[in-house]
Amino acid sequence: MKRRTFLAGAGLATAAGTVAAPAIAQSAPEIRWRLTSSFPKSLDTIFGTAQTFAKYMAEATDNKFQIQVFGPGEIVGGLQALDAVENGSVECAHTPVYYYIGREPALGLGTGLPFSLNARQQQAWWHFAGGKEIINDILARYGVTSLVCGNSGAQMGGFFRKEINTVDDLKGLKFRIGGLGGMVLAKLGVVPQQLAPGDVYPALERGTLDAAEFVGPYDDEKLGFLKVAKYYYAPGWWEGGAMLHLVVNQKKWDELPKNYQAIMAQASEAANNWMLGKYDAVNGGALRRMVGAGAELRTFSQPIMEASLKAANELYAELSAKSPDFKKGYDSMVAYRNDVLPWWQLNEYAFDTFMIRTRGRT
């Protein structure tokens, strides 16, 4: 009797196995996507973030979900990444959404506004203070959605051919700068130029640019800006914590099994942390090398900073009056910033400034 019961149970187990196997296979289909990056392949951190994300996706799915990463120009230009996702040329892109403020200025908030948030604050606003919903509601109009996938931390102010000592020195300056930072500086007489990263050095070398900003020392060293401009300014007040996104075609996202969507969300967050950590690890050494090679460090004067802040606030008032989306996003970001800065001043800022002052004694 026991033997017959055991055999019957074994038969049920076998039958269950034959039913379960296809269900498991069906939940883990083999998928091949293409990703276009807005950043040159030579920049192993910012372009490497997309490669790292693709690697995480492959590892987490036993190589069933493969994402091939392309550089700018291989499928579309660096500034056309969103268009390629929207029209289905690629399934996803790695790009800063502030490249597309011509469509809707509120997209600038997704990357980060001038004089707004640092990297950790931008991350918190995105996940816990409404940022994700505001930006993705806008992107939904173009048939796409987005996931956080990288942050540069506070950026540098860029390389300049001449010293910038007064606000008047900005007038007529042809400056490569992306996003709303260019619109702020235009109010002070700057002629902003939004160029894809790979096009910046030739323009600076030919003199069609007077200055250029990109990210920070590690990438600026690789891009060779010091060869054609020696004055290196800080801080990049227009990008206190520039967030990048994985922009995904909405239909392709909806077609994914729920477990693949969850894996992608976690892989993009992991790549986000990888990028910020990598920049923190390599920027200091790159800065020392460039100073040793002749870079002259400068900080923007207080009058320039104050004039830029005033211009930024004027711009935000204008954009809020024209765009309900911008007003909604800006009000959300300001409310969060006002809430978090007192805590930051009391604790984070106090700790960091003390450690900087005493670094030779510890």
PAFILO-928097 format. One record per residue (C-alpha): residue number from 1; residue in three letters; y, x, z. Coordinates in Angstrom, 1 decimal, m for minus. Layout:
// residues N
+-------+--------+--------+--------+--------+
| kolfi | drenti |  north |   east |     up |
+-------+--------+--------+--------+--------+
|   NUM |    ALA |      Y |      X |      Z |
...
+-------+--------+--------+--------+--------+
END
This chain:
// residues 362
+-------+--------+--------+--------+--------+
| kolfi | drenti |  north |   east |     up |
+-------+--------+--------+--------+--------+
|     1 |    MET |    0.0 |    0.0 |    0.0 |
|     2 |    LYS |    2.4 |    2.8 |    0.9 |
|     3 |    ARG |    1.5 |    4.6 |   m2.3 |
|     4 |    ARG |    2.3 |    1.5 |   m4.4 |
|     5 |    THR |    5.6 |    1.0 |   m2.6 |
|     6 |    PHE |    6.6 |    4.7 |   m3.1 |
|     7 |    LEU |    5.7 |    4.5 |   m6.8 |
|     8 |    ALA |    7.7 |    1.3 |   m7.2 |
|     9 |    GLY |   10.7 |    2.9 |   m5.5 |
|    10 |    ALA |   10.4 |    6.0 |   m7.7 |
|    11 |    GLY |   10.4 |    3.7 |  m10.8 |
|    12 |    LEU |   13.6 |    2.0 |   m9.6 |
|    13 |    ALA |   15.2 |    5.4 |   m9.0 |
|    14 |    THR |   14.2 |    6.6 |  m12.5 |
|    15 |    ALA |   15.6 |    3.4 |  m14.0 |
|    16 |    ALA |   18.8 |    3.8 |  m12.0 |
|    17 |    GLY |   19.1 |    7.4 |  m13.2 |
|    18 |    THR |   18.9 |    6.2 |  m16.9 |
|    19 |    VAL |   21.6 |    3.6 |  m16.2 |
|    20 |    ALA |   23.9 |    6.0 |  m14.3 |
|    21 |    ALA |   23.8 |    8.9 |  m16.7 |
|    22 |    PRO |   25.6 |    7.2 |  m19.6 |
|    23 |    ALA |   28.2 |    5.8 |  m17.1 |
|    24 |    ILE |   29.0 |    9.3 |  m15.9 |
|    25 |    ALA |   29.2 |   10.6 |  m19.4 |
|    26 |    GLN |   31.4 |    7.8 |  m20.5 |
|    27 |    SER |   33.9 |    8.5 |  m17.6 |
|    28 |    ALA |   34.1 |   12.2 |  m18.8 |
|    29 |    PRO |   34.6 |   12.1 |  m22.5 |
|    30 |    GLU |   35.5 |   15.2 |  m24.6 |
|    31 |    ILE |   39.2 |   15.1 |  m25.4 |
|    32 |    ARG |   41.3 |   17.5 |  m27.5 |
|    33 |    TRP |   45.1 |   17.4 |  m27.2 |
|    34 |    ARG |   47.9 |   19.4 |  m28.5 |
|    35 |    LEU |   50.9 |   20.5 |  m26.4 |
|    36 |    THR |   54.2 |   21.9 |  m27.9 |
|    37 |    SER |   56.3 |   24.0 |  m25.6 |
|    38 |    SER |   60.1 |   24.4 |  m25.8 |
|    39 |    PHE |   59.8 |   28.0 |  m24.7 |
|    40 |    PRO |   59.0 |   31.3 |  m26.6 |
|    41 |    LYS |   55.5 |   32.7 |  m26.1 |
|    42 |    SER |   57.1 |   36.0 |  m25.0 |
|    43 |    LEU |   58.2 |   34.4 |  m21.7 |
|    44 |    ASP |   54.9 |   34.5 |  m19.8 |
|    45 |    THR |   56.2 |   32.5 |  m16.8 |
|    46 |    ILE |   57.9 |   29.5 |  m18.4 |
|    47 |    PHE |   55.7 |   29.4 |  m21.5 |
|    48 |    GLY |   52.8 |   30.5 |  m19.2 |
|    49 |    THR |   53.2 |   27.3 |  m17.1 |
|    50 |    ALA |   52.0 |   25.2 |  m20.0 |
|    51 |    GLN |   49.1 |   27.6 |  m20.5 |
|    52 |    THR |   48.3 |   27.5 |  m16.8 |
|    53 |    PHE |   48.4 |   23.7 |  m16.8 |
|    54 |    ALA |   46.0 |   23.6 |  m19.8 |
|    55 |    LYS |   43.7 |   26.0 |  m18.0 |
|    56 |    TYR |   43.6 |   23.8 |  m14.9 |
|    57 |    MET |   42.8 |   20.8 |  m17.0 |
|    58 |    ALA |   39.8 |   22.6 |  m18.6 |
|    59 |    GLU |   38.5 |   23.9 |  m15.4 |
|    60 |    ALA |   38.7 |   20.6 |  m13.6 |
|    61 |    THR |   36.9 |   18.7 |  m16.3 |
|    62 |    ASP |   34.2 |   21.3 |  m17.0 |
|    63 |    ASN |   36.0 |   22.1 |  m20.3 |
|    64 |    LYS |   35.7 |   18.5 |  m21.5 |
|    65 |    PHE |   39.5 |   18.1 |  m21.7 |
|    66 |    GLN |   40.9 |   20.8 |  m23.8 |
|    67 |    ILE |   44.7 |   21.2 |  m24.5 |
|    68 |    GLN |   45.9 |   23.6 |  m27.1 |
|    69 |    VAL |   49.4 |   25.0 |  m26.4 |
|    70 |    PHE |   51.8 |   25.8 |  m29.2 |
|    71 |    GLY |   55.1 |   27.6 |  m29.1 |
|    72 |    PRO |   58.4 |   26.4 |  m30.6 |
|    73 |    GLY |   58.4 |   26.5 |  m34.4 |
|    74 |    GLU |   54.6 |   26.3 |  m34.7 |
|    75 |    ILE |   54.7 |   22.5 |  m34.9 |
|    76 |    VAL |   58.3 |   21.6 |  m34.1 |
|    77 |    GLY |   61.4 |   23.4 |  m32.9 |
|    78 |    GLY |   62.0 |   23.9 |  m29.2 |
|    79 |    LEU |   64.6 |   21.1 |  m29.0 |
|    80 |    GLN |   62.4 |   18.6 |  m30.8 |
|    81 |    ALA |   59.5 |   18.5 |  m28.3 |
|    82 |    LEU |   60.3 |   15.0 |  m27.1 |
|    83 |    ASP |   60.5 |   13.7 |  m30.7 |
|    84 |    ALA |   57.1 |   15.1 |  m31.5 |
|    85 |    VAL |   55.5 |   13.3 |  m28.5 |
|    86 |    GLU |   57.4 |   10.1 |  m29.4 |
|    87 |    ASN |   56.2 |   10.0 |  m33.0 |
|    88 |    GLY |   52.6 |   11.1 |  m32.1 |
|    89 |    SER |   52.7 |   14.5 |  m33.8 |
|    90 |    VAL |   51.4 |   15.9 |  m30.5 |
|    91 |    GLU |   50.1 |   14.2 |  m27.4 |
|    92 |    CYS |   52.3 |   16.0 |  m25.0 |
|    93 |    ALA |   55.1 |   18.6 |  m24.6 |
|    94 |    HIS |   56.4 |   21.0 |  m21.9 |
|    95 |    THR |   60.1 |   20.7 |  m21.9 |
|    96 |    PRO |   63.2 |   20.1 |  m19.8 |
|    97 |    VAL |   64.3 |   16.5 |  m20.3 |
|    98 |    TYR |   68.0 |   17.5 |  m20.1 |
|    99 |    TYR |   67.6 |   18.8 |  m23.7 |
|   100 |    TYR |   67.7 |   15.1 |  m24.7 |
|   101 |    ILE |   70.9 |   13.9 |  m23.0 |
|   102 |    GLY |   72.2 |   13.0 |  m26.4 |
|   103 |    ARG |   69.9 |   10.0 |  m26.2 |
|   104 |    GLU |   70.7 |    9.1 |  m22.6 |
|   105 |    PRO |   72.8 |   11.3 |  m20.2 |
|   106 |    ALA |   70.8 |   10.1 |  m17.2 |
|   107 |    LEU |   67.9 |   12.3 |  m18.5 |
|   108 |    GLY |   70.0 |   15.2 |  m17.2 |
|   109 |    LEU |   69.1 |   14.1 |  m13.7 |
|   110 |    GLY |   65.4 |   14.7 |  m14.4 |
|   111 |    THR |   66.0 |   18.4 |  m14.8 |
|   112 |    GLY |   68.9 |   18.6 |  m12.3 |
|   113 |    LEU |   72.6 |   18.1 |  m12.4 |
|   114 |    PRO |   75.3 |   20.8 |  m11.9 |
|   115 |    PHE |   76.1 |   21.1 |   m8.2 |
|   116 |    SER |   73.2 |   18.8 |   m7.1 |
|   117 |    LEU |   69.9 |   19.8 |   m5.7 |
|   118 |    ASN |   67.8 |   23.0 |   m5.2 |
|   119 |    ALA |   64.2 |   23.2 |   m6.2 |
|   120 |    ARG |   62.7 |   21.7 |   m3.1 |
|   121 |    GLN |   65.3 |   19.0 |   m2.9 |
|   122 |    GLN |   64.7 |   18.1 |   m6.6 |
|   123 |    GLN |   61.0 |   17.8 |   m6.0 |
|   124 |    ALA |   61.6 |   15.5 |   m3.0 |
|   125 |    TRP |   64.1 |   13.3 |   m4.8 |
|   126 |    TRP |   61.6 |   13.0 |   m7.7 |
|   127 |    HIS |   58.6 |   12.0 |   m5.5 |
|   128 |    PHE |   60.2 |   10.2 |   m2.5 |
|   129 |    ALA |   63.7 |    9.1 |   m3.4 |
|   130 |    GLY |   63.3 |    7.2 |   m6.7 |
|   131 |    GLY |   63.7 |   10.0 |   m9.2 |
|   132 |    LYS |   60.4 |    9.5 |  m10.9 |
|   133 |    GLU |   60.8 |    5.8 |  m11.4 |
|   134 |    ILE |   64.4 |    6.2 |  m12.7 |
|   135 |    ILE |   63.6 |    8.9 |  m15.3 |
|   136 |    ASN |   60.3 |    7.4 |  m16.5 |
|   137 |    ASP |   61.9 |    4.0 |  m16.9 |
|   138 |    ILE |   64.2 |    5.6 |  m19.4 |
|   139 |    LEU |   61.5 |    7.6 |  m21.2 |
|   140 |    ALA |   59.4 |    4.4 |  m21.5 |
|   141 |    ARG |   61.9 |    3.3 |  m24.2 |
|   142 |    TYR |   60.8 |    6.1 |  m26.4 |
|   143 |    GLY |   57.1 |    5.4 |  m25.7 |
|   144 |    VAL |   56.5 |    8.4 |  m23.4 |
|   145 |    THR |   56.0 |    9.1 |  m19.7 |
|   146 |    SER |   56.4 |   12.3 |  m17.7 |
|   147 |    LEU |   54.9 |   14.4 |  m14.9 |
|   148 |    VAL |   56.6 |   17.2 |  m13.0 |
|   149 |    CYS |   55.4 |   20.5 |  m14.4 |
|   150 |    GLY |   57.5 |   23.5 |  m13.3 |
|   151 |    ASN |   60.7 |   24.5 |  m11.6 |
|   152 |    SER |   62.8 |   27.7 |  m12.1 |
|   153 |    GLY |   64.5 |   27.7 |   m8.7 |
|   154 |    ALA |   68.2 |   28.5 |   m8.7 |
|   155 |    GLN |   69.2 |   30.1 |  m12.0 |
|   156 |    MET |   71.6 |   32.9 |  m12.8 |
|   157 |    GLY |   75.0 |   32.4 |  m14.3 |
|   158 |    GLY |   74.1 |   34.4 |  m17.4 |
|   159 |    PHE |   75.3 |   37.5 |  m19.3 |
|   160 |    PHE |   78.9 |   37.8 |  m20.5 |
|   161 |    ARG |   80.5 |   40.2 |  m22.9 |
|   162 |    LYS |   83.6 |   40.4 |  m20.8 |
|   163 |    GLU |   84.5 |   39.7 |  m17.1 |
|   164 |    ILE |   85.5 |   36.2 |  m16.2 |
|   165 |    ASN |   88.0 |   36.4 |  m13.4 |
|   166 |    THR |   90.1 |   33.2 |  m13.7 |
|   167 |    VAL |   89.7 |   29.7 |  m15.0 |
|   168 |    ASP |   91.8 |   30.7 |  m18.0 |
|   169 |    ASP |   89.2 |   33.3 |  m19.0 |
|   170 |    LEU |   86.9 |   30.5 |  m19.8 |
|   171 |    LYS |   89.0 |   29.0 |  m22.5 |
|   172 |    GLY |   87.5 |   29.4 |  m26.0 |
|   173 |    LEU |   84.4 |   31.1 |  m24.6 |
|   174 |    LYS |   81.4 |   30.4 |  m26.8 |
|   175 |    PHE |   78.6 |   30.0 |  m24.2 |
|   176 |    ARG |   75.0 |   29.1 |  m24.7 |
|   177 |    ILE |   74.3 |   26.6 |  m22.0 |
|   178 |    GLY |   72.0 |   23.6 |  m21.9 |
|   179 |    GLY |   72.4 |   20.1 |  m20.5 |
|   180 |    LEU |   75.3 |   18.6 |  m18.6 |
|   181 |    GLY |   76.5 |   22.1 |  m17.5 |
|   182 |    GLY |   77.9 |   22.5 |  m21.0 |
|   183 |    MET |   79.8 |   19.2 |  m20.7 |
|   184 |    VAL |   81.3 |   20.3 |  m17.4 |
|   185 |    LEU |   82.4 |   23.6 |  m18.8 |
|   186 |    ALA |   83.8 |   22.0 |  m21.9 |
|   187 |    LYS |   86.4 |   20.4 |  m19.6 |
|   188 |    LEU |   87.6 |   23.9 |  m18.7 |
|   189 |    GLY |   87.9 |   25.0 |  m22.3 |
|   190 |    VAL |   84.4 |   26.5 |  m22.9 |
|   191 |    VAL |   82.8 |   25.9 |  m26.2 |
|   192 |    PRO |   79.1 |   25.1 |  m25.2 |
|   193 |    GLN |   76.3 |   25.9 |  m27.5 |
|   194 |    GLN |   72.8 |   24.4 |  m26.9 |
|   195 |    LEU |   70.4 |   26.7 |  m28.6 |
|   196 |    ALA |   66.6 |   27.0 |  m28.3 |
|   197 |    PRO |   65.7 |   30.1 |  m26.2 |
|   198 |    GLY |   64.4 |   32.0 |  m29.1 |
|   199 |    ASP |   67.7 |   31.7 |  m31.0 |
|   200 |    VAL |   69.9 |   33.0 |  m28.2 |
|   201 |    TYR |   69.6 |   36.8 |  m28.5 |
|   202 |    PRO |   70.4 |   37.0 |  m32.2 |
|   203 |    ALA |   73.5 |   34.8 |  m31.7 |
|   204 |    LEU |   74.7 |   37.0 |  m28.8 |
|   205 |    GLU |   74.0 |   40.1 |  m30.8 |
|   206 |    ARG |   76.0 |   38.9 |  m33.8 |
|   207 |    GLY |   78.9 |   37.8 |  m31.7 |
|   208 |    THR |   78.6 |   34.1 |  m32.5 |
|   209 |    LEU |   78.1 |   33.8 |  m28.7 |
|   210 |    ASP |   80.3 |   35.4 |  m26.0 |
|   211 |    ALA |   77.9 |   34.6 |  m23.2 |
|   212 |    ALA |   74.5 |   33.1 |  m22.6 |
|   213 |    GLU |   72.5 |   31.8 |  m19.7 |
|   214 |    PHE |   68.8 |   31.1 |  m19.7 |
|   215 |    VAL |   66.8 |   31.1 |  m16.4 |
|   216 |    GLY |   66.9 |   34.2 |  m14.3 |
|   217 |    PRO |   66.4 |   38.0 |  m14.2 |
|   218 |    TYR |   62.7 |   38.1 |  m15.2 |
|   219 |    ASP |   63.2 |   36.1 |  m18.4 |
|   220 |    ASP |   66.7 |   37.5 |  m19.1 |
|   221 |    GLU |   65.2 |   41.0 |  m19.0 |
|   222 |    LYS |   62.5 |   40.0 |  m21.5 |
|   223 |    LEU |   65.1 |   38.3 |  m23.8 |
|   224 |    GLY |   67.1 |   41.6 |  m23.9 |
|   225 |    PHE |   70.5 |   40.1 |  m23.1 |
|   226 |    LEU |   71.6 |   43.3 |  m21.3 |
|   227 |    LYS |   71.5 |   45.2 |  m24.6 |
|   228 |    VAL |   74.4 |   43.1 |  m25.9 |
|   229 |    ALA |   76.3 |   41.9 |  m22.8 |
|   230 |    LYS |   76.6 |   43.8 |  m19.5 |
|   231 |    TYR |   78.3 |   41.5 |  m17.0 |
|   232 |    TYR |   75.7 |   39.4 |  m15.2 |
|   233 |    TYR |   77.0 |   36.5 |  m13.2 |
|   234 |    ALA |   75.8 |   34.3 |  m10.3 |
|   235 |    PRO |   75.2 |   31.6 |   m9.3 |
|   236 |    GLY |   74.0 |   29.3 |  m12.1 |
|   237 |    TRP |   75.6 |   26.3 |  m10.3 |
|   238 |    TRP |   74.6 |   24.1 |  m13.2 |
|   239 |    GLU |   70.9 |   24.5 |  m12.4 |
|   240 |    GLY |   70.2 |   24.9 |   m8.7 |
|   241 |    GLY |   66.6 |   23.9 |   m9.1 |
|   242 |    ALA |   65.8 |   23.1 |  m12.8 |
|   243 |    MET |   62.7 |   20.9 |  m13.0 |
|   244 |    LEU |   60.5 |   20.9 |  m16.1 |
|   245 |    HIS |   58.2 |   18.1 |  m17.3 |
|   246 |    LEU |   55.0 |   17.4 |  m19.0 |
|   247 |    VAL |   56.1 |   14.6 |  m21.4 |
|   248 |    VAL |   53.1 |   12.5 |  m22.5 |
|   249 |    ASN |   52.8 |    9.9 |  m25.3 |
|   250 |    GLN |   52.4 |    6.6 |  m23.4 |
|   251 |    LYS |   49.6 |    5.2 |  m25.6 |
|   252 |    LYS |   47.6 |    8.5 |  m25.3 |
|   253 |    TRP |   48.1 |    8.4 |  m21.5 |
|   254 |    ASP |   47.0 |    4.8 |  m21.3 |
|   255 |    GLU |   43.8 |    5.6 |  m23.2 |
|   256 |    LEU |   42.7 |    8.2 |  m20.7 |
|   257 |    PRO |   40.1 |    7.4 |  m18.1 |
|   258 |    LYS |   41.7 |    6.9 |  m14.6 |
|   259 |    ASN |   40.0 |   10.1 |  m13.3 |
|   260 |    TYR |   41.5 |   12.1 |  m16.2 |
|   261 |    GLN |   45.0 |   10.7 |  m15.4 |
|   262 |    ALA |   44.5 |   11.7 |  m11.8 |
|   263 |    ILE |   43.3 |   15.2 |  m12.8 |
|   264 |    MET |   46.3 |   15.6 |  m15.1 |
|   265 |    ALA |   48.8 |   14.5 |  m12.3 |
|   266 |    GLN |   47.3 |   17.1 |   m9.9 |
|   267 |    ALA |   47.1 |   19.9 |  m12.6 |
|   268 |    SER |   50.8 |   19.4 |  m13.4 |
|   269 |    GLU |   51.7 |   19.6 |   m9.8 |
|   270 |    ALA |   49.6 |   22.8 |   m9.4 |
|   271 |    ALA |   51.3 |   24.3 |  m12.5 |
|   272 |    ASN |   54.7 |   23.3 |  m11.0 |
|   273 |    ASN |   54.0 |   25.3 |   m7.8 |
|   274 |    TRP |   52.6 |   28.2 |   m9.9 |
|   275 |    MET |   55.8 |   28.5 |  m11.9 |
|   276 |    LEU |   58.2 |   28.4 |   m8.9 |
|   277 |    GLY |   56.0 |   30.9 |   m7.0 |
|   278 |    LYS |   55.8 |   33.2 |   m9.9 |
|   279 |    TYR |   59.6 |   33.3 |  m10.5 |
|   280 |    ASP |   60.1 |   34.0 |   m6.8 |
|   281 |    ALA |   57.7 |   36.9 |   m7.0 |
|   282 |    VAL |   59.1 |   38.6 |  m10.1 |
|   283 |    ASN |   62.9 |   37.9 |  m10.2 |
|   284 |    GLY |   63.8 |   40.4 |   m7.6 |
|   285 |    GLY |   62.1 |   43.3 |   m9.3 |
|   286 |    ALA |   63.6 |   42.4 |  m12.7 |
|   287 |    LEU |   67.1 |   42.3 |  m11.2 |
|   288 |    ARG |   66.7 |   45.8 |   m9.7 |
|   289 |    ARG |   65.5 |   47.1 |  m13.0 |
|   290 |    MET |   68.4 |   45.6 |  m14.9 |
|   291 |    VAL |   71.0 |   46.9 |  m12.4 |
|   292 |    GLY |   69.4 |   50.4 |  m12.9 |
|   293 |    ALA |   69.7 |   50.0 |  m16.6 |
|   294 |    GLY |   73.5 |   49.2 |  m16.4 |
|   295 |    ALA |   73.9 |   45.5 |  m15.6 |
|   296 |    GLU |   77.1 |   44.9 |  m13.7 |
|   297 |    LEU |   76.6 |   42.1 |  m11.2 |
|   298 |    ARG |   79.4 |   39.6 |  m10.6 |
|   299 |    THR |   79.9 |   36.3 |   m8.8 |
|   300 |    PHE |   82.0 |   33.5 |  m10.1 |
|   301 |    SER |   85.3 |   33.4 |   m8.2 |
|   302 |    GLN |   86.1 |   30.6 |   m5.8 |
|   303 |    PRO |   88.8 |   29.1 |   m8.0 |
|   304 |    ILE |   86.2 |   29.0 |  m10.9 |
|   305 |    MET |   83.6 |   27.3 |   m8.7 |
|   306 |    GLU |   86.2 |   24.8 |   m7.3 |
|   307 |    ALA |   87.5 |   24.0 |  m10.8 |
|   308 |    SER |   83.9 |   23.6 |  m12.1 |
|   309 |    LEU |   83.0 |   21.2 |   m9.2 |
|   310 |    LYS |   86.1 |   19.1 |   m9.9 |
|   311 |    ALA |   85.3 |   18.9 |  m13.6 |
|   312 |    ALA |   81.7 |   18.0 |  m12.7 |
|   313 |    ASN |   82.8 |   15.1 |  m10.5 |
|   314 |    GLU |   85.1 |   13.9 |  m13.2 |
|   315 |    LEU |   82.3 |   13.9 |  m15.8 |
|   316 |    TYR |   79.9 |   12.0 |  m13.5 |
|   317 |    ALA |   82.6 |    9.3 |  m13.0 |
|   318 |    GLU |   83.0 |    9.0 |  m16.7 |
|   319 |    LEU |   79.3 |    8.9 |  m17.4 |
|   320 |    SER |   78.7 |    6.4 |  m14.6 |
|   321 |    ALA |   81.3 |    4.1 |  m16.2 |
|   322 |    LYS |   79.6 |    4.3 |  m19.6 |
|   323 |    SER |   75.9 |    4.4 |  m18.7 |
|   324 |    PRO |   74.3 |    2.1 |  m16.1 |
|   325 |    ASP |   71.3 |    4.3 |  m16.1 |
|   326 |    PHE |   73.3 |    7.4 |  m15.3 |
|   327 |    LYS |   75.1 |    5.5 |  m12.5 |
|   328 |    LYS |   71.9 |    4.3 |  m11.0 |
|   329 |    GLY |   70.4 |    7.8 |  m11.1 |
|   330 |    TYR |   73.5 |    9.6 |   m9.9 |
|   331 |    ASP |   74.0 |    7.2 |   m7.0 |
|   332 |    SER |   70.3 |    7.7 |   m6.0 |
|   333 |    MET |   70.6 |   11.5 |   m6.1 |
|   334 |    VAL |   73.9 |   11.6 |   m4.2 |
|   335 |    ALA |   72.5 |    9.3 |   m1.5 |
|   336 |    TYR |   69.5 |   11.6 |   m1.1 |
|   337 |    ARG |   71.7 |   14.7 |   m1.1 |
|   338 |    ASN |   74.0 |   13.4 |    1.5 |
|   339 |    ASP |   71.1 |   12.5 |    3.7 |
|   340 |    VAL |   69.3 |   15.9 |    3.4 |
|   341 |    LEU |   72.1 |   18.4 |    3.4 |
|   342 |    PRO |   73.0 |   18.1 |    7.2 |
|   343 |    TRP |   69.3 |   18.9 |    8.0 |
|   344 |    TRP |   69.3 |   21.7 |    5.5 |
|   345 |    GLN |   72.5 |   23.2 |    7.0 |
|   346 |    LEU |   71.2 |   23.0 |   10.5 |
|   347 |    ASN |   67.8 |   24.6 |    9.9 |
|   348 |    GLU |   66.9 |   25.9 |    6.4 |
|   349 |    TYR |   70.3 |   27.4 |    5.6 |
|   350 |    ALA |   70.7 |   28.8 |    9.1 |
|   351 |    PHE |   67.4 |   30.6 |    8.9 |
|   352 |    ASP |   67.8 |   31.9 |    5.4 |
|   353 |    THR |   71.3 |   33.3 |    6.1 |
|   354 |    PHE |   70.2 |   35.0 |    9.3 |
|   355 |    MET |   67.3 |   36.6 |    7.6 |
|   356 |    ILE |   69.6 |   37.8 |    4.7 |
|   357 |    ARG |   72.1 |   39.3 |    7.2 |
|   358 |    THR |   69.4 |   41.1 |    9.2 |
|   359 |    ARG |   67.0 |   42.2 |    6.5 |
|   360 |    GLY |   67.5 |   45.8 |    7.2 |
|   361 |    ARG |   66.5 |   45.3 |   10.9 |
|   362 |    THR |   63.3 |   43.4 |   10.5 |
+-------+--------+--------+--------+--------+
END
